[in-house]
Amino acid sequence: MSGIPFIVSAPSGAGKTTLCKMAVDFFPDLRHSISYTTRKPRPGEVDGVDYKFIDDAVFDKMVESGEFLEYAGVYGKRYGTSGKDLEALLDQGLSVILEIDVQGADKVRPVLKNGVDIFILPPSIEACADRLRSRGKDTPVEIEKRLKIAEDEIKKAPEYDYIIVNDDLEEAFEKFKSIITAEKAKTERMLGAVERLFGASVKS
């Protein structure tokens, strides 16, 4: 049974990365799609684990050869998702979290017909600001820029299959787990397993 691509978007400071890491740790058949980026690693980030860090010349070559399922510029840097990397994981029966912004989600939806869209919302813009300041990774100017972009990104939430408000992390994670579990058990995804187990199709 082919894996499921979970497309997860959120404004900066909503807690998307934390929830995605928790999900990958919880589900043994769930993997994190590792994006390529031209930005420099932040303290503690590991190449090939958090992102695949490349320079602009390599990124340009990947664009020219059609390697990216989607790519976009964010805060002056570029990010891209490798279609080949994703397909390899899905073909192994592994489900994959694509942690991408709303621009990327718009591009991959038409391609990933069996994808599941999840939008993570903060309880408020003020909560986003507090989280961005507390993590200490961005300058005040960068934080203001991220908050302005966040207001536009939040308007895209109604286009997603599911919305989770991350007010309480444990409660938000329970909802995240429930979505993943329910999607795995959907009838159209389980028909192949039914045929293998019982030797007959239940399709009408």
C-alpha positions, 0 to 999 in steps of 0.5 A, a space after each residue: 500500500 502506497 504511503 500518504 503525503 501529509 502537506 502541513 503548513 502554518 505561519 511562523 511561530 505556530 509550532 508546526 515543526 514541533 508537531 511534525 517532529 512529534 508525529 514522526 517520532 510517534 508513527 514508525 511508518 511516517 517520515 519527514 520530507 527533507 527540503 533543500 534550501 539555500 539558507 545557512 543552517 541555524 545553530 543546532 541544525 544538521 545537514 541532511 536531517 533538518 534540511 539539505 543545505 545547498 548553494 544557489 548554483 546547485 539549486 538552479 541546476 535542480 530547478 533546470 533539471 525539473 527535480 523539484 516537485 515545488 520550490 519557492 522563495 521565503 524571506 529571501 532564501 529558496 526552499 524546494 521539495 524533491 519529487 524523486 525523494 518523495 516518490 521513493 519514500 511513498 513507494 516503500 509504503 511510508 507516509 511522508 510529512 511535507 512541511 511546506 509553506 502555503 506557496 508550496 502547498 498550492 503547487 503540490 496539491 494538483 500533483 499529489 492527488 492523494 495528499 492530505 492538507 493540514 494547517 496549523 494555526 496559532 491561538 493568536 498573532 500575539 502568540 506567534 510573536 511571543 514564540 518567535 521572540 522566545 526561540 531567539 533565532 530571528 532579529 526584531 526586523 525579521 520577526 516583524 516581517 514574519 508576522 506580516 507574512 503570517 497574517 496573509 498565510 492564515 487567510 489560506 487556512 480554509 483551503 486545507 482539509 484540516 485545521 488544528 489550533 495549537 494553543 496547547 501542544 499536547 492537545 494539538 498533537 492528539 488531534 494531529 495523531 487522530 488525523 493521521 490515524 483516520 486517513 490511514 484507515 480510509 476505505 479507498 486506502 484499505 481496499 488493497 489490504 482487504 483484497 490481500 486478506 480476503 481474496 476478493 474486492 469489495 469495490 462496487 
